[in-house]
Amino acid sequence: MPENIAIITWWSGSGKSVLQQELEKRGWKSPLNFSTREARDDSELDNYVFLTKKQFDFKLSKGDFLENMEFNWNSYGISRFLPLLTNIAIVVDIEGREQLIKKFHADGVKYKTFFIDLDRETQVKRMRKRGDSTLQIEERIKKDLYFPTPDCILLDWLNDTDVLADIIEDSYGKV
């Protein structure tokens, strides 16, 4: 089993992946992410394994995903094969978080959830900067109408990723 599992979630464009990359610099591991969408740019090739729909559906039928979802006619999934004896950072949207906590509760897996608290104006700017269309932004915002539950740890997006990573690590004690 992994030592510590941090589920990092919130709205699209909140900086989840940037925070995950900071934790990886500190030795945290991340499970493989799969998608049927096109890569936005070459930098995403380190974060995703891009599959055809047929390949994705085959992996899904074998139970290879810890969580999976569809958005904008594309499929996304996180490998169920987690690195052992290490700290794990999992980045998911709100829907993915719900799937993960159901599975983790059923399996008795301990985890903590971290929400990056972000205002809508900044979210939209970030989504535009990465190339999302107006329609994609509107659809994502409709989907993101969700607020954290009391068991979650809120992270202030105004802090830099180094500070946010410190907060996550400090919540587990000395990591």
Secondary structure, DSSP 4 states (H G I P E B T S, - for coil): --SEEEEEE-STTSSHHHHHHHHHHTT-B---EEESSPPSSGGGGGT-EE--HHHHHHHHHTT-EEEEEEETTEEEEEES-PPSSSEEEEEE-HHHHHHHHHHHHHHT---EEEEEE--HHHHHHHHHHTT--HHHHHHHHHHT-----TTSEEEETTS-HHHHHHHHHHHTS--
